[in-house]
């Protein structure tokens, strides 16, 4: 097996709140391998976004990384100093956020917002202020072409509100990819978009991934998206990974009742007679969780053994599950 | 913004200014007390003499006719005679205006230079020592009455410590040749360092006293606005891009965070103009504010009328300029 590009090991992230310590990420371990697309699936509050905010070094007080390790290309990121982190972000690891409308600065032109990443990171820009800016501009236009923004050279002076929703999303992706990072973290890239645009944006990410040979961590709550675009998948529930493995195998034969429940709640064209079955109950609050399986209150297969601590268990074919069944 | 739109915007000012003129004129006409009788008070004037003066002053003509004549003359810069000075109102005001402009600009500059950096730092280091000091300071700045704070400063720095002069805009000996009437500018034009230092020394206390409440309010507005902006997704995204903290705060956050500051600063020019009257009186500043206070006491209506109109026009124009600045900061605003 090849060395993973990103290796998260037993990560714990907690937030101090007036109601007590909320452990949003509780012992998450996952790998992103070179060139692969990993799907990270979970409901709101499952810890999927917080996990990757930790990778980006963007956990701010009252949040804190309690323990664990995040290694990128063999280099430990937990405890990395601010200056080193800054040179990593945007250059080696890039991130897109859910909503491009709120993620692009309304007061700056998109040209400013894309060239500033290049000016901050690209070491191979020519010296001399004028030449640097000209080269950064040329690369920005090139990247905008790559993400399919028509007449890119005429749009650099435009502000985000002058773009349509889909074009804004493309612009955000162009900014994230402008330094050709090795890992793209795409946090719910389609949630804020119309259905027709969703597929375009996902196809775009998949295409660029192939072109640039980068790895992608695709954070989503949509198993359909995972099935279509991801090599492997990790399912999060209440701050823990409950199941992981190659996409086809996990979706074909889920081993965790939560994964099975998620799949049963996805409408499918191939089987219109089948009733959609939502999972009963709600995600537990993350304060003062008892030991034992966190899915227990909602699990159709609950057994006495489930109240004790359940560890991740490796299965055949690169799969793992946090369930005794 | 295109020139056509700019002209349209300027055109919108006309009805506003006309409305202001109507209100000022009506206020003066409806105020109890007959200027003619006040002018002739204690002079044993007969009713016939009073009536004659009223006729000379045009006070016996219908309101509408007087208004049209007032506007007609005002447009030509003629606001009538100052009853007290026996000279044209416009001349008297123009003599006093430079000192007030100088003081107001200095106060505004002090307020902006103190409040914006302080508000930004307080928001960035929220809950820190600086934030707490600034918040307490702002509360004091808003709550202390200007005249009292001014007198405290006078006693402390001018009377006891003798670091700064007690009153006036400049010492007589240091007075530069009058070109603009602004002492600081005239000193520089005349290349006289001693005059410049003297003028600045006179300016310090009144400018701080006048600017302090404004600085306090703007600090709080800037802090609150920056706290809001720093929570936005585009700040997170800017961090994810690996930009330096300085660029994120000074460009990404501040360009959005300054919008409320600009609006409030423009609105606060109103209290700045009002504060002028108090501060100029306390510091013996030879400006328009003190002239207006004196004129109110002696019922010098033509002068008060012209000054109030001038204040109103200033306020409207400053807010118009703030709107222009707003479009620079916020490209989504299209005029």
Boltz contact constraints between the chains, C-beta under 6 A:
constraints:
  - contact:
      token1: [A, 56]
      token2: [B, 240]
      max_distance: 6.0
  - contact:
      token1: [A, 58]
      token2: [B, 239]
      max_distance: 6.0
  - contact:
      token1: [A, 86]
      token2: [B, 242]
      max_distance: 6.0
  - contact:
      token1: [A, 89]
      token2: [B, 240]
      max_distance: 6.0
  - contact:
      token1: [A, 89]
      token2: [B, 242]
      max_distance: 6.0
  - contact:
      token1: [A, 90]
      token2: [B, 241]
      max_distance: 6.0
  - contact:
      token1: [A, 90]
      token2: [B, 242]
      max_distance: 6.0
  - contact:
      token1: [A, 95]
      token2: [B, 240]
      max_distance: 6.0
  - contact:
      token1: [A, 97]
      token2: [B, 233]
      max_distance: 6.0
  - contact:
      token1: [A, 97]
      token2: [B, 237]
      max_distance: 6.0
  - contact:
      token1: [A, 102]
      token2: [B, 233]
      max_distance: 6.0
  - contact:
      token1: [A, 103]
      token2: [B, 233]
      max_distance: 6.0
  - contact:
      token1: [A, 103]
      token2: [B, 234]
      max_distance: 6.0
  - contact:
      token1: [A, 103]
      token2: [B, 237]
      max_distance: 6.0
  - contact:
      token1: [A, 105]
      token2: [B, 234]
      max_distance: 6.0
  - contact:
      token1: [A, 105]
      token2: [B, 252]
      max_distance: 6.0
  - contact:
      token1: [A, 107]
      token2: [B, 255]
      max_distance: 6.0
  - contact:
      token1: [A, 107]
      token2: [B, 256]
      max_distance: 6.0
  - contact:
      token1: [A, 117]
      token2: [B, 241]
      max_distance: 6.0
  - contact:
      token1: [A, 120]
      token2: [B, 242]
      max_distance: 6.0
  - contact:
      token1: [A, 120]
      token2: [B, 243]
      max_distance: 6.0
  - contact:
      token1: [A, 159]
      token2: [B, 331]
      max_distance: 6.0
  - contact:
      token1: [A, 161]
      token2: [B, 332]
      max_distance: 6.0
